[in-house]
Amino acid sequence: MQRSTSPSTRPHPLQMIRLQYFIYFGVLGIYLPYFNLYCYHIGLSGTQIGSLSAARSLVLVIFPLLWATLADRFHSRRRLYVLCSMCAAFTWCLYLTTSAFLPMFAITVAHGIFFAPLISFLEAFSMDLLGRARQRYGNIRAWGSVNFILVVLLLGRLIDIFDIRLILLLILAGSVVQSIAAMRLPLDAGPKTTPLPGRPATLMRLQSVVFLFCGFLMLASHGAYYGFFSIHLKTLGFSSSFIGISWALASVVEILVMITSGGIFRRFSLDRVLVFSFGAAAFRWMVLYFAHSPWLILLTQPLHAFTYAAFHMASILYIDRLTSERNKTFGQAVNNAVQYGLGLMVGFFLNGYLYGRIGSFALFAVSSLLALAGGLIFGGFTLHLRRTGRRSEIESSARYQDG
């Protein structure tokens, strides 16, 4: 007897996307706040920690583009997503075998090769499945932030009780679950192959180049936060529980922005959201440069709603408008490669180099200047387009509407 495969027995595709975001950002909820802290705990220097983070980011520059080209060329996004998920889980196991810098560096590169394309694939899945209702992206993405909060709060308390090496096993478990769940994602539709020519053309236009460069500066400014914020708090004498609360607070406000994103992008243009986000980042990092009080540190965390959530969603929609239907995966991969790959790589290298020379407080002053530069360049270019009467390629003077 054949097993039933009626539609009623299959999960809705968007439910599986929500689950993937939920697991993916749950894993990040362990990795981002605590992996560098783990490296610090086993005796790696600031330069070595920055090098590991930068190596991972360099992989994020190169390999998402390669995987995305294959996915768009052969319409094999789902198959490659499953493959990369499984290989990422396997390579993570190797962290359990060593605490020496050079082997960890090699493992970081190997793991990053397969982990790197997952988020850009997820963004492309989401845009395809949402169709004309793309303003609902924030509601889908918010599931990831929910789990991020749960994980960082719970894990902060667990690390205060147990050994920090626990994070290696938890990330492995999450990666295995994600790879299994990936098998339930919808199959790719369309022809077997797609011609390659013309792919870079749209993204080489002036508006695209300016946006990507400014996005690079924005994420470079986050290098101190993602690479050294937990270490900064630890050296100030705060507990792992406080560190977890700090990260969780940022994600709580992130969720609020995501679930109301439809209204935000109907009311404000993408350009205005992006410029405001740059300004919020410059202010946030400068406050952390001065902050010693736990309350002042916590008060900066709600700005994550703009410096990450609003900026990230606006970037996804911005790039989606700039790319043709057959190149969506590649467009999101370029955006992720430039921002979360190249931008964070430079940010991690820079902060790893400066950490032992100027101290963790001064890192945030440098971050503030980077975000300010990005905002001034992007805002100035947008103002130039409006003053010269040139039409934005994404109709930036209009409210974001799907169509």
C-alpha positions, 0 to 999 in steps of 0.5 A: 500500500502506498503512503498517502501524500494528500495536500492535507497531510503536508505542512503549509510551505510558510509554516516550514519557512517559519520553522526554519527561521525559528531554528536558524536564529535559535542557533544564532542565539547561542552562537552570537552572544556566547561563541566568542565568549567561549573562545575567550574562556579557552584562552584565545586572544582578542586578535585570534577571536577577531580572526576567527570571526573575520574568517567566518565573515570572509566565507560569507562573502564568497560562498553564498554567491557560489551557492546562489549561482548554482541554485538559480542556474539549476533551480535547485535551491531546496536541494542545495539548502538541505545539503548545506544544512547537513554539511554544516551540522557535520562540520560543527562536530569538529569543534568538539575535538580541539581548542587550539587556534589553528584547527579552530580556524580551519573548522570555522572556514569549513563550517562557514562554507556550508552555513553561509548560504542558508539565510540568503536561501531562506530570504529568497524562499520567503520572497517567493512564497509571499508573492505580492504580500511581501510586506508580511515578511516581518511576520514570518521573520519574527519567529526567528527572533522569538526563539533567539530571545528564548535561547539567550535568556535560558542559556545565560542562566545555564552557563552560570550553572554549567560549563560554557562548553555546553554551547557546542553541543546545543549548536550541534543539536540545533543544526541537526534538527534544522537539516532534518526539517529542511527536507520538508521545504517545498520543491523548486518550480520552473525549468531545469536551467536558467541562462546566466548572462545579465546577472550582475548588471542590475546590481552594478547600477549606481544606486545598487553600488551606493546602497551596498557600500553603505550597507557594508559600512553599517554592518562593519559598525556592528563588528564591535557589537557582534564580536566583542559586546559579550566580552565587553560586558564580562570584563565590566563584571557582568554575569552571563545572565545579564549578557543574555538579558541584554541580547534578549532585550534587543530581540524583543523590540526587534520582534515588535518592529517585524510584526508591524513592518507592513504598516511601517513600509506602507507609511515610510519609504525604504530610503527614509527607514534606511537613513533613520536606521543609520542615525540610530546606529551612530547614536547607539554605539556612541552611547555604549562608548560612554556607558558603564551603568547596567541601566544605560547599557540596557537602554541602548538595546531597544535601538536594535529595533532600528539598527538591525530589524528595520535596516535588515527588512528594508535591505531585503525589500530594497534588493528584492526590488532591484533584482529580476524574478529569475535572479532573486536568490543571487540578489539576496546572496549579494546583499548578504555577502556584502553586508553580513560577509564583507562588512562584518569581516572588516568589522571583526578584523578591525575590532580584533586588531584594536581591542588590545590597543584602545580597549573595548569602550573605544571600539564603539566610538569607531563603530559610531563613526562608521555608521554615521559615514554610511548614513551621510553617504546614503542620505546624500545620494538619496537627496541628490536623486530627489533634487535632480528629479531622477527617478529611483530604481525602487521608486524611493519617493513612494511608499513601499507597496507590493505589485 
